[in-house]
Amino acid sequence: MTSHMTRRQFVGRLTAASLLLSAGLPRLASAAGLSLDDIKKAGVLRIGCEATYPPFTFREGGVLTGYDVDLANAFCKTLGVKPEFVDTVWAGVIPALYAKKFDLVMSGLSYTAEREKKVAFSIPYVEASQAMLIRAADQSSITGMPRMNGKILGLKTGSPGQTLEPKLDAALKAAGGTGFAQVKDFDDHPAAYMALSQGRVDGVLNTLPTLGLAMKTSPGKFAIVKGIGADNWAGLAARPDDTALIAYLDQQLRMFRHDGTLDALQEKWFGLSMALPDAVPALS
């Protein structure tokens, strides 16, 4: 199949270049960093996002909507300001943060060791682990990755799932299995989901939130198998000196977890709620 480079594929190919660029940028924040009073005086909190990334941030009828939009409205309301989303090329999101085009990054920015060196992360606000979509009729037979021996796996070209697949296949064989019968690549995830519904593949890898959206939009058609690869999460990210903003966001996220706001938003946008750790993961 012909590969079309999406914004998420673009970031995968240019991550190294972006990190090198951001490493060379000066820290433009003052020593004290951005204060909550600064944000209140401005009346807005500028948020960098990828506005074509459902269900996090996307346009519906010309209006920006999604999980991140609802969550930002909630914590900005408490602060007494309005969120202002800035659509940006995802590969350059960290350099743009340093350049003060916005003060916060959302859109499911997952934790990596390199990113943790460049930004100040909040505690997790969404899970970003890989999971596998299967047909609902196969729930009793495909209960985990070991049950994919001899079956066909579907992947999006350039996705994290494609990077993970060789390790999964090797693990199946190391455990005495035959590995995948075949791996089929698709230009996008919807095409892979269609192949799954048609019986041309037996499972499709993607992140848990986006698979939750597939489940939500096609009720009764699919099921999700978790525990595929290592656990991962995503946080909100600010410049390293903006510690007051991150402390405020951590406080808000803990409050929203306690009062059910976060669960309600996850059910609304992903069709499931997530168990999130209470600290930024330590990555090496």
Residue pairs with C-beta under 8 A, 6 or more apart in sequence:
1 157
1 185
1 186
1 187
2 187
3 9
3 157
3 158
3 187
4 187
4 188
5 13
5 158
6 158
6 188
7 50
7 52
7 53
7 89
7 90
7 91
8 50
8 53
8 90
8 158
8 159
9 157
9 158
9 159
10 89
10 90
10 91
11 18
11 90
11 91
12 158
12 159
12 160
13 158
14 91
15 91
15 114
17 91
18 91
18 92
18 93
18 94
18 95
19 94
19 114
19 118
21 92
21 95
22 94
22 95
22 98
22 118
23 118
25 95
25 98
25 99
26 98
27 98
27 239
27 240
27 241
28 98
28 99
28 100
28 239
29 100
29 239
29 240
29 241
29 242
30 241
31 241
32 241
33 239
33 241
33 242
33 243
33 244
33 245
34 103
34 238
34 239
34 241
34 242
34 244
34 245
35 244
36 79
36 244
36 245
36 248
39 45
39 79
39 81
39 103
39 245
40 79
40 80
40 81
42 81
43 81
43 82
44 81
44 82
44 83
44 84
45 72
45 76
45 79
45 81
45 82
45 83
45 84
45 103
45 104
46 84
46 86
46 101
46 102
46 103
46 104
47 68
47 72
47 83
47 84
47 85
47 86
47 102
47 103
47 104
47 105
47 106
48 85
48 86
48 88
48 93
48 96
48 97
48 101
48 102
48 104
48 105
48 106
48 107
49 56
49 57
49 68
49 85
49 86
49 87
49 88
49 105
49 106
49 107
50 56
50 57
50 87
50 88
50 90
50 93
50 107
51 57
51 58
51 59
51 64
51 85
51 87
52 58
52 59
53 66
53 107
53 108
54 66
54 210
54 213
55 66
55 67
55 209
55 210
55 212
55 213
55 269
55 270
56 66
56 67
56 68
56 106
56 107
56 108
56 209
57 64
57 65
57 66
57 68
57 69
57 85
57 106
57 107
58 64
58 65
58 66
59 65
64 85
66 269
67 126
67 209
67 265
67 266
67 268
67 269
67 270
68 106
68 107
68 108
69 83
69 85
70 265
70 268
70 269
71 106
71 125
71 256
71 262
71 265
72 83
72 85
72 106
73 83
74 252
74 256
74 261
74 265
75 248
75 249
75 252
75 253
75 256
76 82
76 83
78 252
79 248
84 102
86 96
86 101
86 102
88 96
88 101
88 102
90 107
93 105
93 107
93 109
94 105
94 115
94 118
94 119
94 237
96 102
97 103
97 104
97 105
97 119
97 237
97 238
97 239
98 239
103 238
103 239
103 242
103 245
104 236
104 237
104 238
104 245
104 249
105 119
105 236
105 237
105 238
106 236
108 126
108 128
108 207
108 209
108 234
109 115
109 234
109 235
109 236
109 237
110 128
110 232
110 233
110 234
111 121
111 124
111 128
111 232
111 233
111 234
111 235
111 280
111 281
111 283
112 283
113 283
113 284
115 121
115 237
116 280
116 283
118 240
119 237
119 238
119 239
119 240
120 237
120 238
120 239
120 240
120 241
120 242
120 243
120 246
121 235
121 236
121 237
121 246
121 280
122 235
122 236
122 237
122 238
122 246
122 249
122 250
122 253
122 280
123 235
123 250
123 253
123 254
123 276
123 277
123 278
123 279
123 280
124 233
124 234
124 235
124 276
124 277
124 280
124 281
125 233
125 234
125 235
125 236
125 253
125 262
125 276
126 209
126 233
126 234
126 266
126 274
126 276
127 207
127 208
127 209
127 231
127 232
127 233
127 234
127 274
127 275
127 276
128 207
128 208
128 209
128 232
128 233
128 234
129 207
129 208
129 226
129 228
129 229
129 230
129 231
129 232
129 233
130 160
130 161
130 164
130 205
130 206
130 207
130 208
130 228
130 229
130 232
131 205
131 206
131 207
131 208
131 211
131 224
131 225
131 226
131 227
131 228
132 145
132 148
132 203
132 204
132 205
132 211
132 224
132 225
132 228
133 193
133 196
133 203
133 204
133 205
133 206
133 211
133 214
133 215
133 222
133 223
133 224
133 225
134 142
134 196
134 202
134 203
134 222
134 223
134 224
134 225
135 196
135 197
135 199
135 202
135 221
135 222
135 223
136 220
136 221
136 222
136 223
138 202
138 223
139 223
141 147
142 148
142 151
142 202
142 203
142 225
143 225
144 225
144 227
145 168
145 171
145 172
145 225
145 227
145 228
146 172
146 175
146 177
148 168
148 172
148 180
148 202
148 203
149 172
149 177
149 178
149 179
149 180
150 177
150 178
150 180
150 181
151 180
151 181
151 202
151 203
152 180
152 181
152 182
152 183
152 184
152 200
152 201
152 202
152 203
153 165
153 168
153 180
153 182
153 183
153 184
153 201
153 202
153 203
153 204
153 205
154 183
154 184
154 186
154 192
154 195
154 196
154 200
154 201
154 203
154 204
154 205
155 161
155 162
155 165
155 183
155 184
155 185
155 186
155 192
155 204
155 205
156 162
156 185
156 186
156 187
156 188
156 189
156 192
156 206
157 185
157 186
157 187
159 189
159 205
159 206
160 205
160 207
161 204
161 205
161 206
162 185
162 205
164 205
164 228
164 229
165 180
165 183
165 205
167 229
168 180
168 228
168 229
169 179
169 180
169 183
170 179
172 178
172 179
172 180
173 179
184 192
184 195
184 200
184 201
186 192
186 195
189 204
189 206
189 210
189 214
192 201
192 204
193 204
193 214
193 218
193 222
195 201
195 204
196 202
196 203
196 204
196 222
197 218
197 221
197 222
203 225
204 211
205 228
206 214
208 224
208 226
208 270
208 272
208 274
209 269
209 270
211 222
211 224
212 224
212 266
212 269
212 270
212 271
212 272
213 269
213 270
213 271
214 222
215 221
215 222
215 223
215 224
215 271
215 272
216 269
216 270
216 271
224 272
232 281
233 276
233 277
233 281
235 280
236 246
236 249
236 253
238 245
238 246
238 249
253 262
254 278
255 261
256 262
257 263
257 276
262 273
262 276
263 273
266 272
266 273
266 274
267 273
